[in-house]
Amino acid sequence: MNSERRRHKRFLPLDQNVFAALGRSFTKIGKIRDISLGGLSFDYIVGQCVHNDDSTVNVFLTDRPLHIHNAQCQAIYDNCISSPEAMSDVSCFMTVRRSGIRFVMLSAKHQEQIELLLDLYCFSCP
């Protein structure tokens, strides 16, 4: 039997408009796959230059005013999920990766904003 090791319940975004931007320079930006009070995972397309600025994350919705600014985080994993060969000819030079981060020492404001995001714009994983 596979037991869940996570301490926090995971949630999925209701819409495709919930994004994460990693680093102060937004070096990795992509759609959030799942999120909890403990962290999140998101998919992003690798650009030409990827810096290892993984100490903060911004979470935002493209059509809502909620924006979580510079929450402290730690990168847990960063894996390739599709190689250029698996993509269409138009985007053959891009690679899609999935990154997982853990929130670190969240401020009360960041904690409140994440709880609001989970309550209003996400649903619980089955």
TORGU-743440 format. One record per residue (C-alpha): residue number from 1; x, y, z. Coordinates in steps of 0.1 Angstrom, whole numbers, plus 5000, padded with zeros to 4 digits. Each point is the difference from the previous one (the first is absolute). Example, Ala and Ser with C-alpha at 12.3 -4.5 7.8 and 13.67 -1.06 7.14 Angstrom:
<nodes>
+-----+------+------+------+
! num !    X !    Y !    Z !
+-----+------+------+------+
!   1 ! 5123 ! 4955 ! 5078 !
!   2 ! 5014 ! 5034 ! 4993 !
+-----+------+------+------+
</nodes>
This chain:
<nodes>
+-----+------+------+------+
! num !    X !    Y !    Z !
+-----+------+------+------+
!   1 ! 5000 ! 5000 ! 5000 !
!   2 ! 5014 ! 5034 ! 4990 !
!   3 ! 4997 ! 5024 ! 5029 !
!   4 ! 5000 ! 5038 ! 4995 !
!   5 ! 5030 ! 5017 ! 5016 !
!   6 ! 4988 ! 5036 ! 4996 !
!   7 ! 4991 ! 5019 ! 5031 !
!   8 ! 4976 ! 5024 ! 4981 !
!   9 ! 4970 ! 4992 ! 4979 !
!  10 ! 5005 ! 5007 ! 4963 !
!  11 ! 4977 ! 5021 ! 4979 !
!  12 ! 4996 ! 5004 ! 4962 !
!  13 ! 4993 ! 5034 ! 4984 !
!  14 ! 4964 ! 5004 ! 4988 !
!  15 ! 5012 ! 5018 ! 4968 !
!  16 ! 5031 ! 5000 ! 4978 !
!  17 ! 5008 ! 5036 ! 5011 !
!  18 ! 5020 ! 4993 ! 5032 !
!  19 ! 5037 ! 5005 ! 4995 !
!  20 ! 5033 ! 4999 ! 5019 !
!  21 ! 5031 ! 5021 ! 4993 !
!  22 ! 5031 ! 4988 ! 5016 !
!  23 ! 5028 ! 5023 ! 5010 !
!  24 ! 5002 ! 5038 ! 5003 !
!  25 ! 5006 ! 5003 ! 4963 !
!  26 ! 4972 ! 4975 ! 4991 !
!  27 ! 5025 ! 4976 ! 4985 !
!  28 ! 4974 ! 4972 ! 4999 !
!  29 ! 4963 ! 5007 ! 4993 !
!  30 ! 4973 ! 4974 ! 4995 !
!  31 ! 4966 ! 4987 ! 5009 !
!  32 ! 4995 ! 4986 ! 5034 !
!  33 ! 4991 ! 4962 ! 5000 !
!  34 ! 4992 ! 4997 ! 5037 !
!  35 ! 5005 ! 5021 ! 5032 !
!  36 ! 4998 ! 4996 ! 5037 !
!  37 ! 5009 ! 5019 ! 5031 !
!  38 ! 5033 ! 4983 ! 4998 !
!  39 ! 5010 ! 5007 ! 4964 !
!  40 ! 4991 ! 4996 ! 4963 !
!  41 ! 5009 ! 4985 ! 4967 !
!  42 ! 4999 ! 5017 ! 4966 !
!  43 ! 5009 ! 4993 ! 4964 !
!  44 ! 5021 ! 5024 ! 4981 !
!  45 ! 5018 ! 5003 ! 4966 !
!  46 ! 5037 ! 5003 ! 5001 !
!  47 ! 5013 ! 5032 ! 4984 !
!  48 ! 5035 ! 5008 ! 4989 !
!  49 ! 5012 ! 5011 ! 5034 !
!  50 ! 4989 ! 4984 ! 5033 !
!  51 ! 5017 ! 5014 ! 5031 !
!  52 ! 4999 ! 4981 ! 5033 !
!  53 ! 4981 ! 5028 ! 5018 !
!  54 ! 4976 ! 4976 ! 5018 !
!  55 ! 4997 ! 5017 ! 5034 !
!  56 ! 4967 ! 5018 ! 4994 !
!  57 ! 4968 ! 4994 ! 4981 !
!  58 ! 4971 ! 5022 ! 4989 !
!  59 ! 4966 ! 4984 ! 4995 !
!  60 ! 4974 ! 5018 ! 4980 !
!  61 ! 4968 ! 4997 ! 4980 !
!  62 ! 4998 ! 5016 ! 4966 !
!  63 ! 4964 ! 5012 ! 5004 !
!  64 ! 4997 ! 5007 ! 5037 !
!  65 ! 5017 ! 5025 ! 5023 !
!  66 ! 5016 ! 4974 ! 5023 !
!  67 ! 5038 ! 5001 ! 4998 !
!  68 ! 5023 ! 4984 ! 5026 !
!  69 ! 5033 ! 5019 ! 4998 !
!  70 ! 5034 ! 4985 ! 5008 !
!  71 ! 4991 ! 4972 ! 5023 !
!  72 ! 5031 ! 4982 ! 5013 !
!  73 ! 5005 ! 4965 ! 4985 !
!  74 ! 5024 ! 4972 ! 4994 !
!  75 ! 5002 ! 4980 ! 4968 !
!  76 ! 4993 ! 4963 ! 5006 !
!  77 ! 5002 ! 4986 ! 4965 !
!  78 ! 5002 ! 5011 ! 4963 !
!  79 ! 4994 ! 4973 ! 4975 !
!  80 ! 4997 ! 4998 ! 4962 !
!  81 ! 4964 ! 4989 ! 4991 !
!  82 ! 5003 ! 5004 ! 4962 !
!  83 ! 5029 ! 5001 ! 4977 !
!  84 ! 5002 ! 5020 ! 4968 !
!  85 ! 4994 ! 4968 ! 4980 !
!  86 ! 4966 ! 4996 ! 5016 !
!  87 ! 4988 ! 5034 ! 4991 !
!  88 ! 4987 ! 5014 ! 4967 !
!  89 ! 5023 ! 5014 ! 4973 !
!  90 ! 4991 ! 5036 ! 5009 !
!  91 ! 5013 ! 4997 ! 5035 !
!  92 ! 5028 ! 4974 ! 4994 !
!  93 ! 5026 ! 5021 ! 5018 !
!  94 ! 4981 ! 5001 ! 5033 !
!  95 ! 5000 ! 4975 ! 5029 !
!  96 ! 4973 ! 4999 ! 5026 !
!  97 ! 5010 ! 4994 ! 5036 !
!  98 ! 4982 ! 4995 ! 5033 !
!  99 ! 5012 ! 5017 ! 5031 !
! 100 ! 4990 ! 4994 ! 5036 !
! 101 ! 5006 ! 5024 ! 5028 !
! 102 ! 4995 ! 5001 ! 5037 !
! 103 ! 4989 ! 5032 ! 5017 !
! 104 ! 5025 ! 5011 ! 5027 !
! 105 ! 4992 ! 5022 ! 5030 !
! 106 ! 4969 ! 5016 ! 4985 !
! 107 ! 4989 ! 5033 ! 5015 !
! 108 ! 4965 ! 5003 ! 5015 !
! 109 ! 4990 ! 5020 ! 4969 !
! 110 ! 5013 ! 4973 ! 4976 !
! 111 ! 4983 ! 4973 ! 5020 !
! 112 ! 4967 ! 5019 ! 4999 !
! 113 ! 5003 ! 5006 ! 4962 !
! 114 ! 5007 ! 4963 ! 4993 !
! 115 ! 4970 ! 4990 ! 5021 !
! 116 ! 4979 ! 5025 ! 4981 !
! 117 ! 5012 ! 4986 ! 4966 !
! 118 ! 4992 ! 4964 ! 5011 !
! 119 ! 4965 ! 5010 ! 5013 !
! 120 ! 4990 ! 5021 ! 4970 !
! 121 ! 5019 ! 4987 ! 4969 !
! 122 ! 5008 ! 4964 ! 5007 !
! 123 ! 4984 ! 4967 ! 5008 !
! 124 ! 5012 ! 4971 ! 5021 !
! 125 ! 5018 ! 4971 ! 4984 !
! 126 ! 4981 ! 4967 ! 5002 !
+-----+------+------+------+
</nodes>
